[in-house]
């Protein structure tokens, strides 16, 4: 299994196994943040199809600590997404063919990120235990 994580302004994934993104590949934003999307492209090996997998994405600071925001009832909560996935083999697919699965998560703007800091969407995928997956970005200084 291989996982690629990219940042975009907005994105969506379709049932045909494709991701559609606008403003793909940025690495610098402002604060409060603009809307952003996390685009995760997963290539599943033939032998990993028809099995359950789990993926997690969490926004962390440069020290690896969870970025916390105030939740709806006033508690501090991390910005985190979890998903279970299973990719089946379509009929007629040649033996050994890899399968693609895109995932797109849109995050509204307004995150109170600290200027002149680095952040990372840290991604874990049960199909790639121990892999260093994710996408990092910097927050520009106010002008």
CORHU-V472838 format. One record per pair of residues at least 24 apart in sequence whose ideal C-beta (glycine too) atoms are under 7 Angstrom apart, sorted by sequence separation. I is the first residue (numbers start at 0). J is the second residue. If there is no record, write none. Layout:
BEGIN
I_J ; I_J
END
This chain:
BEGIN
55_79 ; 56_80 ; 80_104 ; 114_138 ; 9_34 ; 113_138 ; 114_139 ; 115_140 ; 8_34 ; 10_36 ; 55_81 ; 112_138 ; 114_140 ; 8_35 ; 9_36 ; 114_141 ; 8_36 ; 10_38 ; 53_81 ; 54_82 ; 6_35 ; 7_36 ; 53_83 ; 54_84 ; 6_37 ; 7_38 ; 51_83 ; 52_84 ; 4_37 ; 5_38 ; 52_85 ; 51_85 ; 4_39 ; 50_85 ; 49_85 ; 2_39 ; 3_40 ; 48_86 ; 49_87 ; 2_41 ; 48_87 ; 49_88 ; 48_88 ; 0_41 ; 1_42 ; 0_42 ; 0_43 ; 43_86 ; 0_44 ; 0_47 ; 56_104 ; 45_94 ; 45_95 ; 48_98 ; 45_96 ; 45_97 ; 66_118 ; 44_97 ; 43_97 ; 42_97 ; 43_98 ; 61_116 ; 60_116 ; 61_117 ; 42_99 ; 43_100 ; 60_118 ; 41_100 ; 59_118 ; 58_118 ; 59_119 ; 40_101 ; 41_102 ; 58_120 ; 59_121 ; 39_102 ; 56_120 ; 57_121 ; 38_103 ; 56_122 ; 36_103 ; 37_104 ; 55_122 ; 36_104 ; 54_122 ; 55_123 ; 36_105 ; 37_106 ; 54_123 ; 36_106 ; 54_124 ; 34_105 ; 35_106 ; 34_106 ; 52_124 ; 53_125 ; 34_107 ; 52_125 ; 34_108 ; 52_126 ; 33_108 ; 32_108 ; 31_108 ; 32_109 ; 31_109 ; 32_110 ; 31_110 ; 47_126 ; 31_111 ; 32_112 ; 30_111 ; 30_112 ; 16_99 ; 18_101 ; 30_113 ; 37_120 ; 39_122 ; 16_100 ; 17_101 ; 30_114 ; 16_101 ; 18_103 ; 12_101 ; 12_102 ; 12_103 ; 11_103 ; 10_103 ; 10_105 ; 9_105 ; 28_136 ; 30_138 ; 27_136 ; 29_138 ; 26_136 ; 27_137 ; 28_138 ; 29_139 ; 26_137 ; 27_139 ; 4_120 ; 4_122 ; 2_122 ; 2_124 ; 0_124 ; 2_127 ; 0_126 ; 0_127 ; 4_132 ; 6_134 ; 4_133 ; 5_134 ; 2_132 ; 4_134 ; 6_136
END
